Amino acid sequence: MGPRAGLVAWLGLLAFVLIVPLVTAWTLVDPSDTTLAAELATASGLLALAVLFVALLMPARFRSLVSTLGIEKILRSHRVLALTAFGLVALHVVLVLFTDPRGLSILDFRDTTAAAWAGSVATVALAIAVGLGLRRRKRRPRYEGWRLQHIALAAVVVVGAWLHIWWLDNLIGNPVILLWFALLASATLIIASRRWIWLPWRAHRRSYLLEEVVPEAGDAVTLVMRAHGHEGRPFAAGQFAWLKIGSSSFVFEEHPFTIASTAEQPHRKEFTIKALGDFSELLRGLRPGRRIFLDGPYGGFTMNGLERSEGFVFIAGGVGLTPMLSMLRTLSDRRDRRHHHLMIGARTVEELMLRSEIDKLRAELDLAVTEVIEAPPSEWLGETGRINTDLLERCLPPHYRHHDYFLCGPPPMVAAVGAQLRERGIPTRRIHTEQFEVV
């Protein structure tokens, strides 16, 4: 299935999930038995459940969905949908309190219905999850602790919402709503089983053995691993995988890292990882022979479908070099003869990674390399400052509008350089981005 067909399929599923409750609420409810506000209360509640389902579907690691939209849009959509669901739930609560004859007494948990209890618990859990999500970038909590809280709260929201609707007999009594609700509940169970049982089991069956742990410049380390008992899972250069280290593939802690090796040798994978947290710092202490579990590959930040491009311009910030290194190594193995340009931004010379590997690729490819240092030493003769419009003006190839551009690194850098490229008349469809710190 191609990207367009995949997008159409996912949009069709989205339309089905969202439209059915609206049509049902407005056409199958007898107007003589209810008011407009009551119909709005029903519609907003059902639509909130539908939006929650789509929000949970987004990060559920469906390869076709991630390849079609990209990890950035997936996570951005997840946040927007969660906020939308919370808004719909708030509207639902207000309308119920306005239309229900019991009024505020519904919230008296000493004497209320099981449906009200379940709905209230789900609403509180959703409010906490949204609040923690909004504060995450500012507070920067430890990733695994935040992730555990997020998943636990999501489970409470789903179970509470499901019980809330199930215990409302007036809704389940409608055969169309019952069928739609049953399909959503079944799909949720299947998605959860796939995510937490099938994917870890697959990773267990296709594990890797660690061969080397290589220290790199810029406080980074490269893990070299080889497929254990299988031929290796194929991937496209630029994709990433979730990495687990432990006695079992069912351990909770896992982190996403971009594959840095060539896609022409799927049995052998390399990950170059910068020490940014507790997990990445611990990787230096690993010993060869350790079993590694990978869930992947995922991602749409690839060269797929760009065979007719005149060449590629890779613009990397820091460890954002890793997907581009995979692309360049793959291009080298494929004996690509097009002109390419690699631009690397770093704060200091010491933070420039894998320079010897890049020199090797420059000898094998028609590759120009520009290194940009923010705080250069006195003897530095290369470019200084940041990647900006002036630098692009000097370094872009003559027919730059016919090249494709890959941007990867910190979000501010990716956004700024992307805007500068668009200002120079480069079509958005030729600018491919992936931001770090998006998960």
Protein Blocks (a to p, Z undefined) as FASTA:
>chain_A
ZZklmmmmmmmmmmmmmmmmmmmmmmmpcfklpcfklmmmmmmmmmmmmmmmmmmmmmno
paklmmmnopmlmmmmmmmmmmmmmmmmmmmmmmmmmmmmnlmmlmmmklccfklmmmmm
mmmmmmmmmmmmmmmmmnopafklmmmmmmmmmmmmmmmmmmmmmmmmklmmpmklmmmm
mmmmmmmmmmmmmmmmmmmmmmmmmccddfbdcddehhiacdddddehiabjaddehiac
dddddjbfkbfbdcddddfbdfklmmbccdddddfbfklmmmmmpcehiacddeddedjb
dfehilmpgbdcdddehjllmmmmmmmmmmmmnopabdcddddddfblklpghklmmmmm
mmmpccddddddfbdcfklcbdehjddfklmmmmpcfklmlpccddeddfklmmmmmmmm
mmnopafklpccddehkZZ
